[in-house]
Amino acid sequence: MARVCEKCGKGSVTGNTITRRGLAKKKGGVGRKVTGISRRWFKPNLQTLRIQEPNGQVHRVRLCMRCLKKGGLSKPTPRQVPQATSE
């Protein structure tokens, strides 16, 4: 299963990690030097949860936290546990 939000389509994107050394010029140094650049992934904060569709069907979806906070989702009603009758 891909790391993609099923509602908005947000997925993983790539970027760089930049490693620097040295002291900044404004602090009295000769300036920061780049010593390495490596690739990295920015991953969405996906949560798996059960939702109930308007027709009553319940299934699991992976949603990012932005879509989850927006709301508009209906969680399924909990199952009713039959009560034991004591006679």
PyMOL CGO cylinders between C-alpha atoms (Angstrom):
from pymol import cmd
from pymol.cgo import CYLINDER

trace = [
    CYLINDER, 0.00, 0.00, 0.00, 1.48, 3.36, -1.03, 0.3, 1, 1, 1, 1, 1, 1,
    CYLINDER, 1.48, 3.36, -1.03, 2.01, 6.24, 1.36, 0.3, 1, 1, 1, 1, 1, 1,
    CYLINDER, 2.01, 6.24, 1.36, -0.76, 8.34, -0.15, 0.3, 1, 1, 1, 1, 1, 1,
    CYLINDER, -0.76, 8.34, -0.15, -3.79, 9.99, 1.49, 0.3, 1, 1, 1, 1, 1, 1,
    CYLINDER, -3.79, 9.99, 1.49, -6.95, 8.52, -0.02, 0.3, 1, 1, 1, 1, 1, 1,
    CYLINDER, -6.95, 8.52, -0.02, -8.86, 11.82, 0.23, 0.3, 1, 1, 1, 1, 1, 1,
    CYLINDER, -8.86, 11.82, 0.23, -6.44, 14.54, -0.94, 0.3, 1, 1, 1, 1, 1, 1,
    CYLINDER, -6.44, 14.54, -0.94, -3.71, 12.48, -2.61, 0.3, 1, 1, 1, 1, 1, 1,
    CYLINDER, -3.71, 12.48, -2.61, -0.86, 13.85, -0.48, 0.3, 1, 1, 1, 1, 1, 1,
    CYLINDER, -0.86, 13.85, -0.48, 2.19, 11.59, -0.78, 0.3, 1, 1, 1, 1, 1, 1,
    CYLINDER, 2.19, 11.59, -0.78, 5.92, 11.38, -0.14, 0.3, 1, 1, 1, 1, 1, 1,
    CYLINDER, 5.92, 11.38, -0.14, 8.16, 14.04, -1.67, 0.3, 1, 1, 1, 1, 1, 1,
    CYLINDER, 8.16, 14.04, -1.67, 11.96, 14.27, -1.88, 0.3, 1, 1, 1, 1, 1, 1,
    CYLINDER, 11.96, 14.27, -1.88, 14.27, 17.00, -0.68, 0.3, 1, 1, 1, 1, 1, 1,
    CYLINDER, 14.27, 17.00, -0.68, 17.82, 17.54, 0.53, 0.3, 1, 1, 1, 1, 1, 1,
    CYLINDER, 17.82, 17.54, 0.53, 19.63, 17.41, 3.84, 0.3, 1, 1, 1, 1, 1, 1,
    CYLINDER, 19.63, 17.41, 3.84, 22.45, 19.97, 3.80, 0.3, 1, 1, 1, 1, 1, 1,
    CYLINDER, 22.45, 19.97, 3.80, 25.33, 19.49, 6.25, 0.3, 1, 1, 1, 1, 1, 1,
    CYLINDER, 25.33, 19.49, 6.25, 27.36, 22.61, 7.12, 0.3, 1, 1, 1, 1, 1, 1,
    CYLINDER, 27.36, 22.61, 7.12, 30.35, 23.42, 9.29, 0.3, 1, 1, 1, 1, 1, 1,
    CYLINDER, 30.35, 23.42, 9.29, 32.07, 26.57, 10.48, 0.3, 1, 1, 1, 1, 1, 1,
    CYLINDER, 32.07, 26.57, 10.48, 31.07, 29.74, 12.26, 0.3, 1, 1, 1, 1, 1, 1,
    CYLINDER, 31.07, 29.74, 12.26, 28.80, 32.36, 10.70, 0.3, 1, 1, 1, 1, 1, 1,
    CYLINDER, 28.80, 32.36, 10.70, 30.41, 35.63, 9.58, 0.3, 1, 1, 1, 1, 1, 1,
    CYLINDER, 30.41, 35.63, 9.58, 28.16, 37.71, 11.82, 0.3, 1, 1, 1, 1, 1, 1,
    CYLINDER, 28.16, 37.71, 11.82, 29.51, 35.70, 14.78, 0.3, 1, 1, 1, 1, 1, 1,
    CYLINDER, 29.51, 35.70, 14.78, 33.15, 36.37, 13.86, 0.3, 1, 1, 1, 1, 1, 1,
    CYLINDER, 33.15, 36.37, 13.86, 33.87, 33.33, 11.66, 0.3, 1, 1, 1, 1, 1, 1,
    CYLINDER, 33.87, 33.33, 11.66, 34.82, 32.99, 8.01, 0.3, 1, 1, 1, 1, 1, 1,
    CYLINDER, 34.82, 32.99, 8.01, 31.37, 31.72, 7.03, 0.3, 1, 1, 1, 1, 1, 1,
    CYLINDER, 31.37, 31.72, 7.03, 29.48, 28.43, 6.90, 0.3, 1, 1, 1, 1, 1, 1,
    CYLINDER, 29.48, 28.43, 6.90, 30.75, 25.84, 4.40, 0.3, 1, 1, 1, 1, 1, 1,
    CYLINDER, 30.75, 25.84, 4.40, 28.60, 23.11, 2.86, 0.3, 1, 1, 1, 1, 1, 1,
    CYLINDER, 28.60, 23.11, 2.86, 30.26, 19.74, 3.50, 0.3, 1, 1, 1, 1, 1, 1,
    CYLINDER, 30.26, 19.74, 3.50, 27.60, 17.40, 2.16, 0.3, 1, 1, 1, 1, 1, 1,
    CYLINDER, 27.60, 17.40, 2.16, 24.23, 17.17, 0.47, 0.3, 1, 1, 1, 1, 1, 1,
    CYLINDER, 24.23, 17.17, 0.47, 22.19, 13.98, 0.71, 0.3, 1, 1, 1, 1, 1, 1,
    CYLINDER, 22.19, 13.98, 0.71, 18.69, 13.13, -0.48, 0.3, 1, 1, 1, 1, 1, 1,
    CYLINDER, 18.69, 13.13, -0.48, 15.85, 12.52, 1.96, 0.3, 1, 1, 1, 1, 1, 1,
    CYLINDER, 15.85, 12.52, 1.96, 12.09, 11.83, 1.96, 0.3, 1, 1, 1, 1, 1, 1,
    CYLINDER, 12.09, 11.83, 1.96, 9.37, 13.96, 3.51, 0.3, 1, 1, 1, 1, 1, 1,
    CYLINDER, 9.37, 13.96, 3.51, 6.57, 11.54, 4.42, 0.3, 1, 1, 1, 1, 1, 1,
    CYLINDER, 6.57, 11.54, 4.42, 2.95, 12.50, 5.17, 0.3, 1, 1, 1, 1, 1, 1,
    CYLINDER, 2.95, 12.50, 5.17, 1.49, 11.77, 8.60, 0.3, 1, 1, 1, 1, 1, 1,
    CYLINDER, 1.49, 11.77, 8.60, -0.96, 9.06, 7.55, 0.3, 1, 1, 1, 1, 1, 1,
    CYLINDER, -0.96, 9.06, 7.55, -3.39, 7.41, 9.93, 0.3, 1, 1, 1, 1, 1, 1,
    CYLINDER, -3.39, 7.41, 9.93, -5.39, 4.26, 9.24, 0.3, 1, 1, 1, 1, 1, 1,
    CYLINDER, -5.39, 4.26, 9.24, -8.96, 4.42, 10.50, 0.3, 1, 1, 1, 1, 1, 1,
    CYLINDER, -8.96, 4.42, 10.50, -12.36, 2.89, 9.88, 0.3, 1, 1, 1, 1, 1, 1,
    CYLINDER, -12.36, 2.89, 9.88, -15.05, 5.09, 8.34, 0.3, 1, 1, 1, 1, 1, 1,
    CYLINDER, -15.05, 5.09, 8.34, -18.69, 4.49, 7.50, 0.3, 1, 1, 1, 1, 1, 1,
    CYLINDER, -18.69, 4.49, 7.50, -20.07, 5.52, 4.12, 0.3, 1, 1, 1, 1, 1, 1,
    CYLINDER, -20.07, 5.52, 4.12, -23.56, 6.99, 3.76, 0.3, 1, 1, 1, 1, 1, 1,
    CYLINDER, -23.56, 6.99, 3.76, -24.86, 3.62, 2.50, 0.3, 1, 1, 1, 1, 1, 1,
    CYLINDER, -24.86, 3.62, 2.50, -23.72, 2.01, 5.78, 0.3, 1, 1, 1, 1, 1, 1,
    CYLINDER, -23.72, 2.01, 5.78, -20.66, 0.17, 4.48, 0.3, 1, 1, 1, 1, 1, 1,
    CYLINDER, -20.66, 0.17, 4.48, -17.59, 0.27, 6.76, 0.3, 1, 1, 1, 1, 1, 1,
    CYLINDER, -17.59, 0.27, 6.76, -14.03, 0.07, 5.47, 0.3, 1, 1, 1, 1, 1, 1,
    CYLINDER, -14.03, 0.07, 5.47, -10.50, 1.18, 6.35, 0.3, 1, 1, 1, 1, 1, 1,
    CYLINDER, -10.50, 1.18, 6.35, -8.83, 4.22, 4.77, 0.3, 1, 1, 1, 1, 1, 1,
    CYLINDER, -8.83, 4.22, 4.77, -5.46, 5.95, 5.14, 0.3, 1, 1, 1, 1, 1, 1,
    CYLINDER, -5.46, 5.95, 5.14, -5.86, 9.68, 5.69, 0.3, 1, 1, 1, 1, 1, 1,
    CYLINDER, -5.86, 9.68, 5.69, -3.36, 12.44, 6.40, 0.3, 1, 1, 1, 1, 1, 1,
    CYLINDER, -3.36, 12.44, 6.40, -3.84, 14.43, 9.58, 0.3, 1, 1, 1, 1, 1, 1,
    CYLINDER, -3.84, 14.43, 9.58, -4.93, 17.54, 7.68, 0.3, 1, 1, 1, 1, 1, 1,
    CYLINDER, -4.93, 17.54, 7.68, -7.91, 15.67, 6.18, 0.3, 1, 1, 1, 1, 1, 1,
    CYLINDER, -7.91, 15.67, 6.18, -8.62, 14.02, 9.52, 0.3, 1, 1, 1, 1, 1, 1,
    CYLINDER, -8.62, 14.02, 9.52, -8.72, 17.40, 11.34, 0.3, 1, 1, 1, 1, 1, 1,
    CYLINDER, -8.72, 17.40, 11.34, -11.01, 18.90, 8.69, 0.3, 1, 1, 1, 1, 1, 1,
    CYLINDER, -11.01, 18.90, 8.69, -13.64, 16.35, 9.66, 0.3, 1, 1, 1, 1, 1, 1,
    CYLINDER, -13.64, 16.35, 9.66, -16.60, 15.43, 7.52, 0.3, 1, 1, 1, 1, 1, 1,
    CYLINDER, -16.60, 15.43, 7.52, -16.03, 11.76, 8.24, 0.3, 1, 1, 1, 1, 1, 1,
    CYLINDER, -16.03, 11.76, 8.24, -18.41, 9.51, 10.11, 0.3, 1, 1, 1, 1, 1, 1,
    CYLINDER, -18.41, 9.51, 10.11, -17.00, 6.81, 12.32, 0.3, 1, 1, 1, 1, 1, 1,
    CYLINDER, -17.00, 6.81, 12.32, -18.94, 3.55, 12.46, 0.3, 1, 1, 1, 1, 1, 1,
    CYLINDER, -18.94, 3.55, 12.46, -21.33, 3.00, 15.33, 0.3, 1, 1, 1, 1, 1, 1,
    CYLINDER, -21.33, 3.00, 15.33, -20.02, 0.50, 17.85, 0.3, 1, 1, 1, 1, 1, 1,
    CYLINDER, -20.02, 0.50, 17.85, -21.53, -2.94, 17.82, 0.3, 1, 1, 1, 1, 1, 1,
    CYLINDER, -21.53, -2.94, 17.82, -24.15, -3.65, 20.44, 0.3, 1, 1, 1, 1, 1, 1,
    CYLINDER, -24.15, -3.65, 20.44, -23.02, -6.39, 22.79, 0.3, 1, 1, 1, 1, 1, 1,
    CYLINDER, -23.02, -6.39, 22.79, -25.94, -8.57, 23.86, 0.3, 1, 1, 1, 1, 1, 1,
    CYLINDER, -25.94, -8.57, 23.86, -26.53, -8.30, 27.58, 0.3, 1, 1, 1, 1, 1, 1,
    CYLINDER, -26.53, -8.30, 27.58, -26.63, -11.51, 29.60, 0.3, 1, 1, 1, 1, 1, 1,
    CYLINDER, -26.63, -11.51, 29.60, -29.99, -11.88, 31.30, 0.3, 1, 1, 1, 1, 1, 1,
    CYLINDER, -29.99, -11.88, 31.30, -29.82, -13.07, 34.86, 0.3, 1, 1, 1, 1, 1, 1,
    CYLINDER, -29.82, -13.07, 34.86, -32.84, -15.00, 36.03, 0.3, 1, 1, 1, 1, 1, 1,
]
cmd.load_cgo(trace, "trace")
